[in-house]
Amino acid sequence: MARALKTRNRRRGMTMVELVVSFTILITLTGMAVPLNRVKVRVNKERDLVNALREMHTAIDKYHEYANLGYLGPQKPGTNGWPETLDILVEGVKLPGPEGKKMRFLRKIPTDPFTGNTDWGLRSDQDDPKGQTWGGQDVFQVYTKTTEKGANGIPYAEW
């Protein structure tokens, strides 16, 4: 009987070796999870960037199409039918006619997932396609202002 009590007392806790092995396994699993989480966050930001750029470019193209068809009234000289700013796409353009209706192309300016704000880089149709400066004539293209590069090595500003 005394022998059974001694065996039972020794088996109550974990040995130091078992604790070291358990912690090693936990640390290894944690070390694998952190990089996977970083990749997932980056992939989500890239997806959000693509969606935001697509939404704005679609609105810019629709504005240009309607301006060229004459739906938005007379065009401002030098804009070539492109919107003057991104804000015009949200505020809307007053349509010609007695009703005074406005046509809006965006509900709001999307947030850049990399910079966390709505301050996008702009290019006019007269600017250098790879340049980082906006001439101010019109909005032909929108890009993110982040300097980071995608997994493919292409800067996000060139997407």
C-alpha positions as CSV (number, residue, x, y, z in Angstrom):
1,M,0.0,0.0,0.0
2,A,2.8,2.4,0.8
3,R,4.3,1.7,-2.5
4,A,1.1,2.7,-4.4
5,L,1.0,6.0,-2.5
6,K,4.6,6.8,-3.5
7,T,3.9,6.1,-7.1
8,R,0.7,8.2,-7.0
9,N,2.5,11.1,-5.4
10,R,5.2,11.1,-8.1
11,R,2.7,11.2,-11.0
12,R,0.8,14.3,-9.8
13,G,2.7,17.0,-11.7
14,M,4.7,17.3,-14.9
15,T,8.4,16.8,-15.1
16,M,10.8,19.5,-16.1
17,V,11.4,17.7,-19.4
18,E,7.7,17.6,-20.2
19,L,7.4,21.3,-19.5
20,V,10.3,22.2,-21.7
21,V,8.9,20.0,-24.6
22,S,5.4,21.6,-24.1
23,F,6.8,25.2,-24.2
24,T,9.0,24.4,-27.2
25,I,6.0,23.1,-29.1
26,L,4.0,26.2,-28.2
27,I,6.8,28.6,-29.2
28,T,7.2,26.8,-32.5
29,L,3.5,27.0,-33.3
30,T,3.4,30.7,-32.3
31,G,6.4,31.4,-34.5
32,M,4.7,29.9,-37.4
33,A,1.4,31.7,-36.9
34,V,2.8,35.3,-36.7
35,P,4.3,35.3,-40.3
36,L,1.1,33.7,-41.7
37,N,-1.0,36.4,-40.0
38,R,1.3,39.1,-41.5
39,V,0.8,37.6,-45.0
40,K,-3.0,37.5,-44.5
41,V,-3.1,41.2,-43.4
42,R,-1.0,42.2,-46.4
43,V,-3.2,40.2,-48.8
44,N,-6.3,41.8,-47.4
45,K,-4.8,45.3,-47.8
46,E,-3.9,44.5,-51.4
47,R,-7.4,43.3,-52.1
48,D,-8.9,46.4,-50.6
49,L,-6.5,48.6,-52.6
50,V,-7.5,46.9,-55.9
51,N,-11.2,47.3,-55.0
52,A,-10.8,51.0,-54.1
53,L,-8.8,51.8,-57.2
54,R,-11.3,49.9,-59.4
55,E,-14.2,51.9,-57.8
56,M,-12.5,55.3,-58.3
57,H,-11.3,54.5,-61.9
58,T,-14.8,53.3,-62.8
59,A,-16.3,56.6,-61.5
60,I,-13.7,58.7,-63.3
61,D,-14.3,56.8,-66.6
62,K,-18.1,57.2,-66.2
63,Y,-17.7,60.9,-65.5
64,H,-15.6,61.2,-68.7
65,E,-18.1,59.3,-70.7
66,Y,-21.0,61.4,-69.6
67,A,-19.0,64.6,-70.1
68,N,-18.1,63.7,-73.6
69,L,-21.8,62.8,-74.4
70,G,-22.8,66.3,-73.1
71,Y,-24.9,65.1,-70.2
72,L,-22.9,67.2,-67.7
73,G,-23.1,70.5,-69.6
74,P,-20.2,72.5,-71.0
75,Q,-16.8,71.2,-70.2
76,K,-14.2,73.3,-68.4
77,P,-11.3,74.2,-70.8
78,G,-8.2,72.1,-70.2
79,T,-10.0,69.2,-68.5
80,N,-10.7,67.1,-71.7
81,G,-13.8,65.9,-70.0
82,W,-12.1,64.4,-67.0
83,P,-13.2,65.5,-63.4
84,E,-11.3,68.4,-61.9
85,T,-11.0,66.7,-58.5
86,L,-12.1,63.6,-56.7
87,D,-14.5,65.6,-54.6
88,I,-16.6,66.4,-57.7
89,L,-17.3,62.7,-58.0
90,V,-18.8,62.7,-54.5
91,E,-20.4,66.1,-54.4
92,G,-22.0,65.6,-57.8
93,V,-22.3,67.6,-60.9
94,K,-25.4,69.8,-61.5
95,L,-27.1,68.6,-64.6
96,P,-28.3,71.2,-67.2
97,G,-32.0,71.8,-67.1
98,P,-34.6,73.4,-65.0
99,E,-34.8,70.6,-62.4
100,G,-31.3,71.3,-61.0
101,K,-30.6,67.6,-60.3
102,K,-27.1,66.4,-59.4
103,M,-25.4,63.4,-60.7
104,R,-23.0,61.7,-58.3
105,F,-20.4,59.1,-59.3
106,L,-19.1,58.0,-55.8
107,R,-20.8,57.8,-52.4
108,K,-17.5,58.6,-50.7
109,I,-13.8,58.6,-51.5
110,P,-12.5,55.2,-50.4
111,T,-9.8,55.0,-47.7
112,D,-6.4,53.9,-48.9
113,P,-5.7,50.7,-46.9
114,F,-1.9,51.3,-46.8
115,T,-1.9,55.0,-45.7
116,G,-5.2,54.9,-43.8
117,N,-6.6,58.1,-45.2
118,T,-8.4,59.4,-48.3
119,D,-5.5,61.3,-49.6
120,W,-4.7,59.6,-52.9
121,G,-2.1,60.5,-55.5
122,L,-3.6,62.1,-58.6
123,R,-2.4,62.3,-62.2
124,S,-4.0,64.3,-65.0
125,D,-4.1,63.1,-68.6
126,Q,-1.2,65.5,-69.3
127,D,1.1,64.3,-66.5
128,D,3.9,61.7,-66.8
129,P,2.2,58.3,-66.3
130,K,4.8,57.2,-63.8
131,G,5.3,60.6,-62.2
132,Q,4.4,61.5,-58.6
133,T,3.3,65.1,-59.2
134,W,-0.1,66.3,-60.3
135,G,-0.4,69.1,-62.8
136,G,-3.9,70.0,-61.4
137,Q,-5.7,70.2,-64.8
138,D,-8.0,67.2,-64.2
139,V,-8.1,63.7,-62.6
140,F,-7.2,61.0,-65.1
141,Q,-5.7,58.4,-62.7
142,V,-5.5,57.7,-59.0
143,Y,-2.8,55.8,-57.1
144,T,-1.8,55.1,-53.6
145,K,0.9,57.2,-51.9
146,T,2.6,54.3,-50.1
147,T,6.1,53.5,-51.0
148,E,5.7,49.8,-50.3
149,K,6.0,47.1,-52.9
150,G,3.8,44.2,-53.5
151,A,4.8,40.6,-53.3
152,N,5.5,40.7,-57.1
153,G,8.1,43.5,-56.6
154,I,5.9,46.2,-58.3
155,P,5.3,49.3,-56.1
156,Y,1.7,49.7,-55.1
157,A,1.7,53.2,-56.6
158,E,2.0,51.6,-60.0
159,W,-1.0,49.3,-59.6
